[in-house]
């Protein structure tokens, strides 16, 4: 840990503790969700322990060895959905042998970590940026729907089926057998507090407030013990093979390896995507730049160690990372402090959570699932290019009703084919032999010579060449981040931008919002019809840029500046 800076120890301490408080209910909830498909009285307590162990170990080691200094890692919704399918499958194939279930999950975690380390060594982190927005949107929305469907059952005091199709088709049958009204009221109370408490204050995590208040209320209700988490074993976590009472004899090791390796690869791929997206969020807030390949290695080490100790696999968690940064966390120490808080709970404070109702955790997860769904993407379906809309819908339904790995693979294939068609159409329409580098801001264009002298020191011109799409938005973001702090006016020249997809549109929208928040006047020159249609149909024009700040030619823009800038 010699390479970890201690210059911000006060901020890291406060940020880490705050992130740990937020992580506690989520770690419990995701752990129980992972074991939700097991029909065993001990499943809830085993799952809660696995969630805490995963959050503690992954959070610590990913912070120390990772490449995003302020990132907080732990179990996440997408990773838990895969783990839940793995656990329920292992439970069925082993005939209800909990030792075999835990070993299978442990091995999947180890494979996940090893694959992520391999990804980092092979330096494939940079390729995550080529995943189009519609693929991510459909994928994350599908995961959000799965989480909500799974948690409706414990919200009603029922055991959830394993398959999504069964969750939908068998719902009337399950409900007809009766629901626990008390559990339902507790769960709805949890959701109500989480949704309304931020209007009172955002300094205290709403999930923690809901967890504490509703758990205290439940103590005065006659709630069956089977509807609570139950006793969580305390003490220092031990590796699976060293756990007391675990019998490894007679286990079919080859079958378990075969059963764990594909989920391990799926966890590694999904965890890498989830983590690096969170790293980008952290970069945008802290104005830093993460090391994507080092981050994958750090995540791999953390997941491998968490898997060894039977913890639920995880990834960089966006909400916990944002809470950490907003609370002052800036270095790896914040992640370590976050893990130390969770470790304290494992070492003896676990008895405090044994009375937490499962319906409370279901309510927390329903709000998490709701937050994962990309409602903006669905609202814009009729406005974005039909190809993007088609990819989003296909990936969404494949995620919900087939599986996550197939969804991402299928979405990428469709997106690549459609982009090749777009690129071919653009090339055939231009036949230009001149090679132009995207987003070249070094060479002035001829029509810029008539710029008023009084305005030159205030103006920064961004010249964009070529399509703005999912494969080029990283460079676009870098260029927009280069705008000097003293710039008063930014002119975005889009004369040669012939196409803009959904990813490019949202990147443009974010860049404009950041400039306007700095008090910068944004002007835009547009000729090409497709980008103009995208910007107007989505409201960037006139909501972010007034119509009188957009120009068909640069000469019109220059005339405007001569009248405006003194």
URWODA-V205518 format. One record per pair of residues at least 6 apart in sequence whose C-alpha atoms are under 7 Angstrom apart, sorted by the first residue. I is the first residue (numbers start at 1). J is the second residue. Records with the same first field share a line. If there is no record, write none. Layout:
I->J + J
This chain:
1->64
4->332
5->331
11->327 + 328 + 329
12->328 + 329 + 330 + 331 + 333 + 334
13->334 + 337
14->327 + 328
15->324 + 325 + 327 + 328 + 329 + 334
16->324 + 329 + 334 + 335 + 337 + 338
17->337 + 338 + 341
18->324
19->320 + 323 + 324 + 338
20->338 + 339 + 341 + 342
21->208
22->205 + 207 + 208 + 320
23->320
24->342
25->207 + 208
27->51 + 52 + 55 + 75
28->48 + 51 + 52
29->361 + 365
30->51 + 75 + 76 + 77 + 80
31->47 + 48 + 50 + 51 + 312
32->44 + 47 + 48
33->84
34->47 + 80 + 81 + 83 + 84 + 87
35->43 + 44 + 47 + 84 + 87
36->84 + 160
37->84 + 88 + 160 + 161 + 162
38->88 + 91
44->229 + 230
45->229 + 230 + 231 + 232
49->232
50->310 + 311 + 312
51->75 + 311 + 312
52->342
53->306 + 311
54->74 + 75 + 306 + 311 + 312 + 313
55->73 + 74 + 75
56->339 + 342 + 343
57->302 + 305 + 306 + 339
58->73 + 74 + 302 + 303 + 306
59->72 + 73 + 74 + 335 + 336 + 339
60->335 + 336 + 339
61->298 + 301 + 302
62->73 + 298 + 299 + 301 + 302
63->69 + 71 + 72 + 332 + 335 + 336
64->332
65->298
66->294 + 295 + 296 + 297 + 298 + 299
67->290 + 291 + 292 + 294 + 295
68->279 + 290 + 291 + 295
69->330 + 331 + 332
70->282 + 321 + 325 + 329 + 330 + 331 + 332 + 334
71->279 + 282 + 316 + 321 + 335
72->316 + 317 + 320 + 321 + 335
73->314 + 315 + 316 + 317
74->314 + 315 + 316 + 317
75->312 + 313 + 314 + 315
76->314 + 315 + 317
78->143
79->267 + 271 + 313 + 314
82->267
86->263
87->101 + 105
90->101 + 104
91->97 + 101
94->100
99->246
102->310
104->256 + 260
105->310
106->307 + 308 + 310
107->260 + 307
108->260 + 261 + 263 + 264
109->264 + 303 + 304 + 307 + 313
110->303 + 304 + 307 + 308
111->261 + 264 + 265
112->264 + 265 + 267 + 268 + 300 + 303 + 304
113->268 + 299 + 300 + 301 + 302 + 303 + 304
114->300 + 304
115->265 + 268
116->268 + 296 + 297 + 299 + 300
117->296 + 297 + 300 + 301
119->296
120->293 + 294 + 296 + 297
123->293
124->293
125->292 + 293
126->292
128->273
129->471
130->470 + 471
131->412 + 470
132->470 + 503
133->470 + 502 + 503
134->388 + 391 + 392
135->391 + 392 + 395 + 408 + 411 + 412
137->374 + 377 + 392
138->392 + 393 + 395 + 396
139->395 + 396 + 399 + 407 + 408
140->372 + 373
141->372 + 373 + 374 + 396
142->396 + 397 + 399 + 400
143->399 + 400
144->369 + 370 + 372 + 373
145->369
146->164 + 400
147->365 + 366 + 369
148->366 + 369
149->167
150->160
151->362 + 365 + 366
153->159 + 160
154->160 + 358 + 359 + 362
155->183 + 184 + 187 + 359 + 362 + 363
156->179 + 180 + 183 + 184
157->179 + 180 + 183 + 227 + 359
158->179
160->167
161->167
164->401
165->401
183->359
184->359
186->214 + 359 + 360
187->359 + 360 + 362 + 363
188->363
190->210 + 214 + 360 + 363 + 364
191->363 + 364 + 367
193->206 + 210
194->206 + 207 + 210
197->206
198->206
207->364
211->360
215->355 + 356 + 357
227->357 + 358
228->354 + 355 + 356 + 357 + 358
229->354 + 355 + 356 + 357 + 358
230->354 + 355
231->351 + 354
232->350 + 351 + 354
234->346 + 347 + 348 + 350
235->346 + 347 + 348
236->347
237->309
238->309
239->308 + 309
240->308 + 309 + 310
266->405
271->314 + 315
272->296
274->315 + 316
275->315 + 316
276->292
278->316 + 317 + 318
279->290
282->322
283->289 + 290
299->315
303->313 + 314
306->312 + 313
307->313
381->389
383->537 + 538
384->502
387->418
391->411 + 414 + 415
395->407 + 408 + 411
398->407
399->407
436->465
437->465
438->464 + 465 + 466
439->463 + 464 + 465 + 476
440->463 + 464 + 465
441->462 + 463
447->554
451->558
452->562
454->566
455->565
458->487 + 488 + 489
459->487 + 488 + 489 + 490
460->483 + 487 + 489 + 490 + 491
461->490 + 491 + 492
462->491 + 492 + 493
463->492 + 493 + 494
464->493 + 494 + 496 + 497
465->496 + 497
466->496 + 497 + 498
467->497 + 498 + 499 + 500
468->497 + 499 + 500 + 501 + 504
469->500 + 501 + 503 + 504
470->503 + 504
473->504 + 507
480->511
487->520
488->520 + 521
489->520 + 521 + 522
490->520 + 521 + 522 + 523
491->522 + 523 + 524
492->523 + 524 + 525
493->524 + 525 + 526
494->525 + 526
495->525 + 526 + 527 + 528
497->528
498->528 + 530 + 531
499->530 + 531
500->531
509->540
522->545
523->549 + 550
524->549 + 550 + 551
525->550 + 551 + 552 + 553 + 554
526->532 + 551 + 552
527->552
535->541
536->542
541->547
551->557
